Amino acid sequence: MTTMYAPKQITTRGHTVQINNIEMYYEEYGIGKPLVLLHGFGGCVQNWLPFIAKLSEPYRLIVVDLRGHGHSTNPDNKFTHREAASDVFLLLEKLGVSQFSAMGISSGGMTLLHMATSQPKRIDSMVLISATTHFPDQARAIMREASFGSMPQQVQEMYRECAKRGDEQIRQLIAQFNALSENYDDMNFTEQSLSTITARTLVVHGDCDRFFPVEIPIRISRSIPDAALWIIPGGEHAPIYDPIVPFTSTALRFLNGPEIAR
């Protein structure tokens, strides 16, 4: 079965708001306690389409296009996870959301680490999927050399589907991805900084992740107080799209209660 990271969306049902100098796009589904969903680099709100139906049953989903991704703009043509975190907080203020839960895939999870360490009391619980505290050498090498042609086919398809402004947006995103390989400040979390997180946290990671070795999620789970760890055997980067992985049911069980089977 071919993995579809960003299934096609027939209709656009979202909203755009001004956040500083960017126009930020988001979609909402369901009612109840807010659950913020953040996609990975090169993605968009459509990364969450396979999970929205079940997640929106108990939650009000706020699904965001990070700066420069999907329908959201980025006039500065630069991306850091720290800035992305600030954008999301400003969006939530406009929506009147003070307390929330959250899930983030890869760059979305890294954005959540900035959010959870800068304003820890606002996040009740969160799920970090294929996130990292820093960029190890193996990730930097991939990021430095990345080009559209070198990406796996399913990642190319995601970029094409999510880049609503076409090839120029794809070129900008890949250049920003390349630039992150030389950034040592944006992702630089220590055990001490992670220990300030108060959100109940589930760390999800594949043990075959080519970007971030399994030692990193283990360290994250040990540094965040009382965090739970779910290592998916044979899982690659963003392993939640594998149909045999019971991601939605496991994530909901975690978010809905204080315990998860370990």
C-alpha positions in Angstrom: 0.0 0.0 0.0 1.4 3.4 -1.0 1.5 5.9 1.9 -0.5 9.1 1.3 0.8 11.7 3.7 -1.6 14.4 2.4 -4.8 12.9 0.9 -6.6 15.3 -1.5 -9.1 17.6 0.0 -12.1 18.2 -2.2 -13.3 21.4 -0.6 -11.5 24.2 1.4 -13.3 24.8 4.7 -10.8 26.8 6.6 -10.2 30.4 7.7 -7.3 32.8 7.3 -6.2 35.3 9.9 -3.5 37.9 10.1 -0.7 37.0 12.5 2.0 39.7 12.5 3.2 39.8 8.9 1.8 36.4 7.8 -1.6 35.2 6.8 -2.3 32.0 8.8 -4.7 29.3 7.6 -6.5 26.9 9.9 -9.5 24.5 9.9 -11.8 23.5 12.7 -13.7 20.3 13.2 -15.9 19.0 16.1 -16.7 20.5 19.4 -15.4 20.0 22.9 -12.0 20.6 24.4 -9.5 22.1 21.9 -6.9 19.8 20.3 -4.3 21.5 18.2 -2.9 19.5 15.3 0.5 20.5 13.7 1.8 19.0 10.5 5.4 18.1 9.5 7.8 20.1 7.3 6.6 20.4 3.7 3.1 19.4 4.8 -0.2 21.1 5.6 -3.6 20.5 7.3 -4.2 17.6 4.9 -1.6 15.5 6.7 -4.3 15.1 9.4 -7.2 14.0 7.1 -6.8 10.3 7.8 -7.3 10.9 11.5 -9.8 13.8 11.7 -13.0 11.8 11.7 -12.1 9.9 14.9 -10.3 12.7 16.6 -13.1 15.2 16.1 -15.6 13.0 17.9 -14.5 14.0 21.4 -12.5 17.2 20.6 -12.6 20.6 18.9 -9.8 20.2 16.4 -7.8 23.3 15.4 -5.7 22.2 12.4 -3.0 24.6 11.4 -0.9 25.4 8.3 2.4 26.5 9.7 4.0 29.6 8.3 4.9 29.2 4.6 3.0 25.9 4.3 -0.2 25.1 2.6 -2.3 28.3 2.5 -0.3 30.2 5.1 2.1 32.8 3.8 5.7 33.7 4.9 7.0 36.9 3.4 10.3 36.6 5.2 11.0 33.3 3.5 12.6 31.9 6.7 11.4 29.1 9.0 12.2 28.3 12.6 10.3 26.2 14.9 10.5 28.9 17.6 8.7 31.4 15.3 6.2 28.7 14.3 5.4 28.2 18.0 4.8 32.0 18.4 2.5 32.0 15.4 0.4 29.2 16.8 0.1 30.9 20.2 -1.0 34.1 18.5 -3.6 32.2 16.5 -5.0 30.6 19.7 -5.2 34.0 21.3 -7.3 35.2 18.4 -9.5 32.1 18.8 -9.9 32.7 22.6 -8.2 29.4 23.4 -6.2 29.4 26.6 -5.9 25.7 27.6 -5.6 23.0 25.0 -4.1 19.6 24.1 -1.9 19.1 21.0 -0.3 16.7 18.6 2.5 17.4 16.3 4.3 15.4 13.6 8.0 16.0 13.1 8.3 19.8 12.7 4.9 20.0 14.3 6.2 18.1 17.4 9.3 20.4 17.4 7.1 23.4 17.4 5.2 21.9 20.4 8.4 21.5 22.3 8.9 25.3 22.0 5.3 25.9 23.0 5.5 23.5 26.0 8.7 25.0 27.4 7.8 28.7 26.8 4.2 28.6 28.2 4.0 25.2 29.9 0.8 25.8 31.9 -1.3 26.2 28.7 -0.8 22.7 27.3 -2.7 20.0 29.2 -1.5 17.0 27.2 0.4 16.4 24.0 1.6 13.7 21.6 5.0 14.2 20.0 5.4 12.1 16.8 8.9 11.8 15.3 10.2 14.9 17.0 13.7 15.7 18.2 15.5 17.9 20.7 18.3 18.7 18.2 19.4 17.9 14.6 22.0 15.1 14.8 24.6 14.8 12.0 22.6 12.2 10.0 19.6 14.6 9.9 21.7 17.6 9.0 23.2 15.6 6.1 19.8 14.8 4.7 18.5 18.3 5.2 21.6 19.9 3.6 21.4 17.7 0.4 17.6 17.7 0.1 16.1 18.5 -3.3 12.7 17.8 -4.7 14.2 15.1 -7.0 15.9 13.3 -4.1 12.7 13.0 -2.0 10.8 9.7 -1.9 7.8 9.7 -4.3 5.2 9.9 -1.5 7.0 13.0 0.0 7.1 14.6 -3.5 3.3 14.0 -3.8 2.8 15.6 -0.4 4.8 18.7 -1.4 2.8 19.0 -4.6 -0.5 18.6 -2.8 0.3 21.0 0.0 2.1 23.8 -1.8 -1.0 25.8 -2.7 1.1 28.4 -4.5 2.8 25.9 -6.8 6.5 25.3 -7.7 7.8 28.5 -6.3 6.4 27.6 -2.8 8.0 24.2 -3.1 11.4 25.8 -4.0 11.1 28.2 -1.0 10.2 25.4 1.4 13.1 23.2 0.3 15.5 26.1 0.6 14.2 26.7 4.2 14.7 23.0 4.9 18.3 23.2 3.6 18.9 26.2 5.8 17.8 24.4 8.9 20.8 22.1 8.5 23.1 25.0 9.5 20.9 26.2 12.4 22.1 25.2 15.8 20.0 27.5 17.9 16.4 26.7 16.9 16.4 23.1 18.1 18.7 22.9 21.1 16.7 21.5 24.0 18.5 20.2 27.1 17.3 17.8 29.7 16.8 20.7 32.0 14.6 22.7 29.6 12.5 19.6 28.9 12.1 19.0 32.6 10.0 22.2 32.8 7.3 20.7 30.7 4.1 20.1 32.7 1.9 18.6 29.9 1.2 14.9 30.0 3.2 13.7 27.1 3.3 10.7 24.8 6.4 10.3 22.7 5.8 8.3 19.5 8.7 7.2 17.3 9.7 4.6 14.7 12.9 2.6 15.5 14.0 2.9 11.9 13.7 6.7 11.7 16.5 7.9 9.3 16.5 11.4 10.7 16.4 10.9 14.4 17.8 7.8 16.0 15.8 6.1 18.7 18.1 7.4 21.5 16.5 10.8 21.0 12.9 10.0 21.8 14.1 7.8 24.7 16.0 10.9 26.1 12.9 13.1 25.5 10.6 10.7 27.4 13.1 10.4 30.3 13.5 14.2 30.5 9.8 15.2 30.4 8.3 14.4 33.8 6.1 11.2 33.7 6.2 11.1 29.8 5.1 7.9 28.1 7.1 6.4 25.3 5.8 4.4 22.3 8.5 3.0 20.0 7.0 1.5 16.9 9.0 -1.6 15.7 10.1 -1.1 12.0 8.6 2.3 12.0 10.2 5.0 9.8 9.8 8.8 10.1 6.2 9.6 10.8 5.2 6.0 11.3 1.5 6.8 12.2 0.5 6.4 8.5 1.1 2.7 8.5 -2.4 1.1 8.6 -1.2 -1.6 11.0 -0.2 1.0 13.6 -3.2 1.8 15.9 -2.3 5.4 16.2 -5.7 7.1 16.6 -7.0 4.7 19.2 -3.8 4.9 21.2 -3.5 8.6 21.0 -7.1 9.1 22.1 -6.7 6.7 25.0 -3.7 8.7 26.1 -5.3 12.1 25.7 -8.5 11.0 27.4 -6.9 9.5 30.5 -3.9 9.7 32.8 -2.5 6.2 31.9 -1.5 4.3 28.8 -0.5 0.7 28.5 3.2 0.6 28.3 
